[in-house]
Amino acid sequence: MDHSALFIQLMRRNILVLLLKLLETWFDLGVACVKVGLLFSELVKLSCGIRQSGVLSPYLCAVFIDSVVNKIKASGLGC
């Protein structure tokens, strides 16, 4: 999930600016690494996706998917 696209959808839902800035900071801090045995890779900045264990993740995913479903319905395509 592209973070910018998610933020646009949140803005369209009139989310509070303070909450939007908080989420933006939260996503900006996202990093990950790979562990193989006892070794860890360097940290890599996460530029897309949402945290699987995040309390807000199901809601944020629903906001994003809702916009995709609406675009598909409006296009007249799909099954």
C-alpha atoms as one frame of an Amber mdcrd trajectory, in Angstrom:
protein
   0.000   0.000   0.000   1.433   3.326  -1.064   1.614   5.684   1.915   0.886
   8.806  -0.139  -2.251   7.226  -1.599  -3.385   6.251   1.891  -2.854   9.794
   3.188  -4.868  11.205   0.287  -7.756   8.881   1.163  -7.550   9.909   4.812
  -7.618  13.592   3.818 -10.714  12.948   1.686 -12.354  11.535   4.820 -11.579
  14.803   6.647  -9.264  13.233   9.208  -7.899  15.685  11.753  -4.651  17.297
  10.586  -2.979  16.469  13.893  -3.843  12.779  13.515  -2.688  12.800   9.899
   0.675  14.285  10.935   0.971  11.675  13.677   0.356   8.857  11.193   2.798
  10.405   8.736   5.498  10.486  11.412   4.668   6.916  12.469   5.055   5.663
   8.893   8.206   7.744   8.385   9.878   5.930  11.304   9.225   2.488   9.783
  12.327   0.368   9.222  12.958  -3.355   8.880  15.814  -5.816   8.684  16.308
  -9.467   7.834  17.632 -11.977  10.357  19.489 -15.067   9.182  20.698 -17.214
  12.027  22.359 -14.798  14.431  23.089 -12.142  11.793  20.974  -9.084  11.023
  20.971  -7.112   7.777  21.204  -3.347   7.663  18.016  -1.444   8.397  15.910
  -0.581   5.353  13.372   2.257   5.339   9.835   1.049   4.607   8.211   3.130
   1.886   4.968   1.199   1.514   2.725  -1.195   3.388   1.264  -1.112   6.874
   2.321  -2.787  10.091   0.732  -6.213  10.447   0.571  -5.928  14.222  -0.605
  -2.313  14.312  -3.870  -1.576  16.100  -4.860   0.885  13.347  -3.749  -1.362
  10.484  -7.162  -2.987   9.801  -8.836   0.432   9.702  -6.148   1.944   7.451
  -6.338  -1.060   5.136 -10.135  -0.741   4.953  -9.866   2.965   4.056  -7.442
   2.173   1.252  -9.349  -0.853  -0.086 -12.638   1.067   0.035 -11.229   3.634
  -2.378 -10.029   0.878  -4.729 -13.451  -0.816  -4.692 -15.157   2.515  -5.417
 -12.862   3.102  -8.416 -13.623  -0.364  -9.785 -17.379   0.164  -9.365 -17.184
   3.537 -11.092 -15.245   2.066 -14.022 -17.946  -0.492 -14.811 -15.291  -3.220
 -14.916 -14.847  -6.173 -12.617 -16.813  -9.304 -11.928
